[in-house]
Amino acid sequence: MIKLLSIKNLILVLPFFCLVFRSTHAQLNRDQYLKLEEAVGDQSFFGNHLSGFVLYDLDSQIVLYERNSEQRFIPASTTKLLTLFSSLIILNDSTQTLRYTTSNDTIRIWGSGDPSWNYKELYQPDIQSFIAPFNTVLFSDANQDSPAFGYGWQWDDYYYDYSAERSPLPIFGNLVQIKKSGNRPIVTPKRFQSAVFTTNRSIRELEREFHSNKFFYNPNNFRGSEEFIPFISSPELFIELAAEATGKTWIYQPDSLPKNHSEWRAAPLFPILEEMMLESDNFLAEQLMWMVSDRLFQRLDTERAIEYILKTYLNDLPDQPQWVDGSGLSRHNLVTPRSMVTLFEKIYRMIPDEQLFDLLPTGGVSGTIKTSYQAQTPYIFAKTGTMSNHHSLVGLIKTKRGKLYCFAFMNSNYPYKASVVRREMEKVMVMIRDML
């Protein structure tokens, strides 16, 4: 498991922007400053839409260059840096899996948000062994306050795998897996196969009805390129899936969580953080914030957890974020580039470099920037964030001299494809790598 500093011994980064912005160009010579101004300034490609950029020296703690660093941007999946920070500082090294009480041959369970159960290749909590001594499992979701979908999520994303529902104790990531067999889909869990029907509609993939777990495909043009599709979660469906997975009787009984109970932290945290960061997994990010909330309040309440983190550990950000979910799916999230840099510096000083680099997508090597920022020697280590008309990159750049700088590069309201913005951003980052 990941070994982290305890909260008690953690020294948070002090506010610094009020000090360093007066010396914005202290470590750039005239030619370097003019090159950056030409690359990202008002007369550049980035002057045609709202863009913000900060380049920060981690050693001297001085901002080398900034443009629109005080403007708020929709961060998209760079919001996951806020979730990463919260998870590291609150959860430490392991997940919050469930809370429980026992009485004779019965165990009562309240899920704590752990997303691991039968999801991807994550470490599996041994739930079957955990409940083995008991004949009956009573499941309650009375500790859930936040709804299945986050505030401001787009309703028509409901059948995409990046918008799976949140739930207290998910199984299969709240997703149906699809495999093509001839001209028809075979789905897992198998119980959903009887809910798959043909249609004459001109659709190419398996699609789910908006309000039900009924699935449709057209056998004449079924492609089967989508591997996963969310199912609608409910406590009734969950206990059926849990019973099939464990061979035990599960009963839904929404009792309140008593004061006297036990908790089970059943899986290492780092693999979940790594998958969230490298693959930008929205489901993991949302469930992580539920585990943070459970750890703090014994309730599953994203809004309350966010409010706590902002007031306690992030109250020194230059500009308070408008932060509403764990994943960045919501367009209600708003963050400034300089707050992103401050946040990233906190993370940078919290964990060892080796672990941090394992978490960050690496240009040309891994994660969401595997096919971009390619170079013989990797130089970009950063989290991406992309949704329609918004693209950001926040992380580290390593120059040819071997020096690391932190940066936030945020773009909003552009009228072209994200690939166009990425190409122009890459030109800027290559220039910085070679210049400093």
Disulfide bonds with the S-S distance in Angstrom:
none
